[in-house]
Amino acid sequence: MCKCFAICRSVLCKKMVDLKIAMDQSQSNELRRRLRAVIPGGAHTYAKGDDQFPEHYAPVLVRGKGCTVWDADGNEYIEYGMGLRSVSLGHSFAPVVEAAYKQMQLGSNFVRPAAIEAQAAEALLDLIPAAKMVKFGKNGSDATTAAVKLARAYTGRASVAICKNHPFFSVDDWFIGTTAVNSGIPKTIIDLTLSFEFNNIESVRDLFDRHSQSIACLIMEPEKDIPLESGFIKATQELCRKNGALLILDEMITGLRWHLGGAQTLMGLEPDLSTFGKALGNGFSVSALLGKRKIMELGGLEHDKDRVFLMSTTHGAEYHCLAAMMEVIRSYQQLNVIEHLRIVGERLRVGMQQCIDRHGLDGFVGVHGHPACLIFSTCDQEGKRSQPFRTLFLQELIKRGIIAPNLVISYSHSESVIDQTIDILDQVMKVYLEALQNGVDQYLEGRSVQPVYRRRNHQ
C-alpha cells in the first residue's frame, strides 16, 4: 500500500540536471491526426488509444524486431507491453513468420475444414490435461463469451459471476455492462452479471448463498498481480460443483507465460472450461475455448439436446494463424521460453525495486505481478494512485527510448536489454522524486493520461 509523502527536503536540495531529450515526432503527429479522422478514438483497441499515452509522446509505430520497435520518425524504442501481451517470443520472430508464410502459400481459408485444424487442436490439447475439446477463434472475447454461452446452455441458468479484481474479460455486453463504459447496454443484461473477490472464498460462498439457483458460471483469471492463495480456486470449484455452476478460467494472459500448458497445468487445476489467446500466436490472431467433452459437445453434432451455436466465425480457424500457433508451441519446447521469461522478468523486477529503494520512492512507485507479466503503479504525495504521475513516468521513459504501459517482457528481451532498461528507470526515478517535491504539473508536457473505463472523455 502506498504510504504518505515523507521525503526529507534535504534530499532534494540539489537541483537535478535537466534530462529533457529532444525527439522528433512530426510524422507520428500527422499520422495520429489521420488515424483519428477515420477511426473512432484513433485506434482499434482502447488500450492503444492516444488517451493512454502522454499527449506529445504517443508514437505511431511502423515496424518491430525482437523487443525493439521504430516509429514513423525513425525513433527506436525498447517495447514493454509486447502487443498487449500477445507477443511472447518477439516481434517478427522468424520461425513463426516462416511457418505462417508457408501455410499462406497453401491457402488460408477453405469451404471445408483443413487437416491443419485437427493438427492444431491436437497440439494444443496435448499441453492441457484438463481439456478434451477445443474451438478456435480470433480474439479473447470470442472465447470468453462462447464460454459464458456454453455455461448458460449447460446449466439452464442466466447469471454470470465475474472476479471483480480482474480488469477485463470481454468486449461483449455481459462484461462491459459492469464497467463505467456501459452506454448502449440494456440494464436487463447488466443485472445478469454478479461479482466476487479474488482470494476471498467467503465472497464466493456469500454469492452462492444469495444466488445459488441462478448462477451459470464463475469466470476468473488464475492469477493477476496478486498471487493466488493456496486452495482458493479449488475451494471455489467445490462451491461451483455443489451449487451446479461451472468454473471458467480465463488464461488469456497466464497461458504461455506462467506455463506452456497454462497456469491450470502449473497449479494442478481442472476447470470446466478455459480460454486461451494472446501469446498463442505470437501476435497472429488466434484464441481458443477449451473444456470438458460433455460440455463442449453441446456445440457439436454428437448429442440430441438443444444445439448451441458455438464460436462459428468465418475466420475462426485461419490456417496461417494455426500454423503460427503450432510453431509457437514448438519454439517454446525447444528454447525453454518459460524459464527465460522467469529469469529476465525477475531481473527486471529486482532492478526496478533497487531503483525505487535507492531514490526513496517505496510507496510512490511499485512493481507488481508475475515476472513474465509485471506491471507498475504510480502514486502522488499522499500515496494515492495517480494518473498524472503515471503520465510523467510514461513520458520520461518514452523520451529515453522505452515504451512501457506495463513491464511485459518477451523471449527477445535479453539480460543486457534489461540492464539498459534499469539504467533508464534509474534516470526516470530521479525526475519522479523531484516531481513529488515540486509538483508534477511542472514536469508534464501535456494533458494527463486517462483510465479506459470512464463514463465521459473529459472528467
Secondary structure, 3 states (H helix, E strand, C coil): CCCCCCCCHHHHCCCCCCCCCCCCCHHHHHHHHHHHHHCHHHCCCHHHCHHHCCCCCCCCEEEEEECEEEECCCCEEEECCHHHHCCCCCECCHHHHHHHHHHHCCCCCCCCCCHHHHHHHHHHHCCCCCCCEEEEECCHHHHHHHHHHHHHHHHCCCEEEEECCCCCCCCCHHHHCCCCCCCCCCHHHHCCEEEECCCCHHHHHHHHHHHCCCEEEEEECCCCCCCCCCCHHHHHHHHHHHCCCEEEEECCCCECCCECCHHHHHHCCCCCEEEECHHHHCCCCCEEEEECHHHHHHHCCCCCCCCCCCCCCCCCCCHHHHHHHHHHHHHHHHHCHHHHHHHHHHHHHHHHHHHHHHCCCECCEEEECCHHHEEEEEECCCCCECHHHHHHHHHHHHHCCEECCCECCCCCCCHHHHHHHHHHHHHHHHHHHHHHHHCHHHCCCCCCCCCCCCCCCCC
